Amino acid sequence: MTKSKFWDAIIVGGGVIGSSIAYYMSARGMKVVLIDRDRFGQQASIAAAGMLAAQAEINEAGPFFDLARTSRALFPPLARDLQALTGMDIGFTRKGLLRVGITSADVEALQQTIAFQHSVGEQAEWLSTEQVIQREPEISRELRGAMLVEGDGQVDAPVLSIAYAKAAVALGADIKEFTEVRSLLIEHGRIAGVITSEEVLRSDRVIIASGIWSGALLEQVRLNCPIYPVKGECFSVLTDKPLISSTIFSHGCYLVPKKGGRIIVGATSKLHSYDRKVTLGGISTLLEAAKKLVPSIVNAEWEKAWSGLRPQTLDGLPYLGEHETYKGLYVAAGHYRNGILLSPITGKCVADWAEGKSKKHLSLEPYRIHRHQHISQEKVGFPT
Ligand SMILES: Cc1cc2nc3c(=O)[nH]c(=O)nc-3n(C[C@H](O)[C@H](O)[C@H](O)COP(=O)(O)OP(=O)(O)OC[C@H]3O[C@@H](n4cnc5c(N)ncnc54)[C@H](O)[C@@H]3O)c2cc1C
């Protein structure tokens, strides 16, 4: 059956990226439909720790740093707007992020990062071991100081993802869960909609925001956007009194304090794994690393463990843009370990494109969706 209803855009994928796009487009008065083959927000987006680590994760100047910082700045008004529209609290807080130095090489690298942050006008501060302990009394005495970043806040990632979708509905979006998009509908060399497991949906604008599964749909239009999964495992614990107040970050391990004494400990990294099984090996590695940072975590109550598949690309940058030939077909995917952080700017950019506007102060050139078009995957290969 061909559905006659005509939307301003069909958004394929109801993770944090697709839901953000649905929200920002709906906020501009566009009528969109958001589709997921599962329930919304149950893949990579539900697994995230929710850090908005624009400074802690990126330490070189360039368009990606600018994109991350611009996106981070959107969170305070976003938290207010989503609360007003949905009554949901996305848990936005800025209680500081401590990137801990354990070896002398760490200390040197962190001092360089601080100098870089200052050179681009950002706050970052070196704390001695004593200062770190004063701020976080439960932290290990073995560390050699830490970089404190005040501006990198955090949110509750699963709540954010759902809040975007609910806000979009409040603003008039249609939603379809448990509906798989099987292929794109192309008519006269243009995008004309999608064919789902249920029906044909029509629109002259289709946005592919399907995380690690985006590439499969894009093959139909011979667009090569290689995205591969990097599995991450996490666990959470509960404490009667909060053990830590700042996010604590080290090699391969972070502890993110949440409301009510809850702490998320993440995250492992396993390339090319499509399964979401949580392994004992993964959890014990994380626990060992967490104990080195905050020894008293062993007294916390176990809550749960989970995993998710980060959508990684060949150069670590997301694909953002419109197809050169099939006008109206957009891609917003491959946000790897920063999809929560980058969700508002991605939603805003897509809404701008739909309105024919461009972000003059931001260079989106590095994210061109055709940049890997002529790269043979066999030749370059996915990282191993
Ligand atoms: C352990 C872990 C920790 C992380 N921590 C952070 C963090 O602290 N900060 C941060 O910024 N980022 C973090 N990330 C990264 C972040 O979670 C991802 O970048 C982000 O969730 C990607 O969102 P997405 O919407 O692109 O993908 P997804 O959330 O995977 O959503 C894609 C959706 O598309 C749907 N779909 C796919 N194919 C189809 C189809 N054919 N038809 C219909 N629907 C389809 C899927 O069902 C899915 O719901 C973390 C990730 C992991 C795994």
The ligand as an SDF file (V2000), in Angstrom:
LIG
                    3D

 53 58  0  0  0  0  0  0  0  0999 V2000
   29.4580    2.2860   25.9200 C   0  0  0  0  0  0  0  0  0  0  0  0
   29.2400    3.5840   25.1870 C   0  0  0  0  0  0  0  0  0  0  0  0
   29.4600    4.7830   25.8460 C   0  0  0  0  0  0  0  0  0  0  0  0
   29.2690    5.9920   25.1720 C   0  0  0  0  0  0  0  0  0  0  0  0
   29.4330    7.1600   25.8660 N   0  0  0  0  0  0  0  0  0  0  0  0
   29.2300    8.3390   25.2350 C   0  0  0  0  0  0  0  0  0  0  0  0
   29.3650    9.5590   25.9460 C   0  0  0  0  0  0  0  0  0  0  0  0
   29.6590    9.5680   27.1460 O   0  0  0  0  0  0  0  0  0  0  0  0
   29.1650   10.7280   25.2670 N   0  0  0  0  0  0  0  0  0  0  0  0
   28.8280   10.7530   23.9400 C   0  0  0  0  0  0  0  0  0  0  0  0
   28.6870   11.8470   23.3760 O   0  0  0  0  0  0  0  0  0  0  0  0
   28.6700    9.5940   23.2410 N   0  0  0  0  0  0  0  0  0  0  0  0
   28.8650    8.4020   23.8640 C   0  0  0  0  0  0  0  0  0  0  0  0
   28.7290    7.2330   23.1630 N   0  0  0  0  0  0  0  0  0  0  0  0
   28.4510    7.2950   21.7260 C   0  0  0  0  0  0  0  0  0  0  0  0
   26.9770    7.4910   21.4290 C   0  0  0  0  0  0  0  0  0  0  0  0
   26.2250    6.5750   22.2080 O   0  0  0  0  0  0  0  0  0  0  0  0
   26.7170    7.2410   19.9220 C   0  0  0  0  0  0  0  0  0  0  0  0
   27.5840    8.0320   19.1480 O   0  0  0  0  0  0  0  0  0  0  0  0
   25.2670    7.6230   19.5650 C   0  0  0  0  0  0  0  0  0  0  0  0
   24.3680    6.9660   20.4380 O   0  0  0  0  0  0  0  0  0  0  0  0
   24.9550    7.2540   18.1270 C   0  0  0  0  0  0  0  0  0  0  0  0
   23.5920    7.5360   17.9280 O   0  0  0  0  0  0  0  0  0  0  0  0
   22.8340    7.1040   16.5870 P   0  0  0  0  0  0  0  0  0  0  0  0
   21.4550    7.6400   16.7010 O   0  0  0  0  0  0  0  0  0  0  0  0
   23.6560    7.4650   15.4140 O   0  0  0  0  0  0  0  0  0  0  0  0
   22.8550    5.5020   16.6220 O   0  0  0  0  0  0  0  0  0  0  0  0
   21.8810    4.4480   17.4000 P   0  0  0  0  0  0  0  0  0  0  0  0
   21.5890    4.8900   18.7850 O   0  0  0  0  0  0  0  0  0  0  0  0
   22.5140    3.1060   17.2300 O   0  0  0  0  0  0  0  0  0  0  0  0
   20.5490    4.5470   16.5810 O   0  0  0  0  0  0  0  0  0  0  0  0
   20.3850    4.0480   15.2820 C   0  0  0  0  0  0  0  0  0  0  0  0
   18.9480    3.5670   15.1760 C   0  0  0  0  0  0  0  0  0  0  0  0
   18.6460    3.2240   13.8090 O   0  0  0  0  0  0  0  0  0  0  0  0
   17.7330    2.1430   13.8400 C   0  0  0  0  0  0  0  0  0  0  0  0
   17.7740    1.4870   12.5160 N   0  0  0  0  0  0  0  0  0  0  0  0
   18.8590    0.9420   11.9060 C   0  0  0  0  0  0  0  0  0  0  0  0
   18.5260    0.4830   10.6860 N   0  0  0  0  0  0  0  0  0  0  0  0
   17.2000    0.7380   10.5230 C   0  0  0  0  0  0  0  0  0  0  0  0
   16.2720    0.4850    9.4720 C   0  0  0  0  0  0  0  0  0  0  0  0
   16.6440   -0.1190    8.3300 N   0  0  0  0  0  0  0  0  0  0  0  0
   14.9840    0.8600    9.6360 N   0  0  0  0  0  0  0  0  0  0  0  0
   14.5920    1.4830   10.7920 C   0  0  0  0  0  0  0  0  0  0  0  0
   15.4380    1.7410   11.8210 N   0  0  0  0  0  0  0  0  0  0  0  0
   16.7180    1.3830   11.6900 C   0  0  0  0  0  0  0  0  0  0  0  0
   18.2520    1.2680   14.9840 C   0  0  0  0  0  0  0  0  0  0  0  0
   17.2540    0.3900   15.4620 O   0  0  0  0  0  0  0  0  0  0  0  0
   18.6730    2.3220   16.0120 C   0  0  0  0  0  0  0  0  0  0  0  0
   17.6550    2.6010   16.9650 O   0  0  0  0  0  0  0  0  0  0  0  0
   28.8660    6.0080   23.8110 C   0  0  0  0  0  0  0  0  0  0  0  0
   28.6160    4.7910   23.1620 C   0  0  0  0  0  0  0  0  0  0  0  0
   28.7940    3.5880   23.8410 C   0  0  0  0  0  0  0  0  0  0  0  0
   28.4910    2.3050   23.1340 C   0  0  0  0  0  0  0  0  0  0  0  0
  1  2  1  0
  2  3  1  0
  2 52  2  0
  3  4  2  0
  4  5  1  0
  4 50  1  0
  5  6  2  0
  6  7  1  0
  6 13  1  0
  7  8  2  0
  7  9  1  0
  9 10  1  0
 10 11  2  0
 10 12  1  0
 12 13  2  0
 13 14  1  0
 14 15  1  0
 14 50  1  0
 15 16  1  0
 16 17  1  0
 16 18  1  0
 18 19  1  0
 18 20  1  0
 20 21  1  0
 20 22  1  0
 22 23  1  0
 23 24  1  0
 24 25  2  0
 24 26  1  0
 24 27  1  0
 27 28  1  0
 28 29  2  0
 28 30  1  0
 28 31  1  0
 31 32  1  0
 32 33  1  0
 33 34  1  0
 33 48  1  0
 34 35  1  0
 35 36  1  0
 35 46  1  0
 36 37  1  0
 36 45  1  0
 37 38  2  0
 38 39  1  0
 39 40  1  0
 39 45  2  0
 40 41  1  0
 40 42  2  0
 42 43  1  0
 43 44  2  0
 44 45  1  0
 46 47  1  0
 46 48  1  0
 48 49  1  0
 50 51  2  0
 51 52  1  0
 52 53  1  0
M  END
$$$$
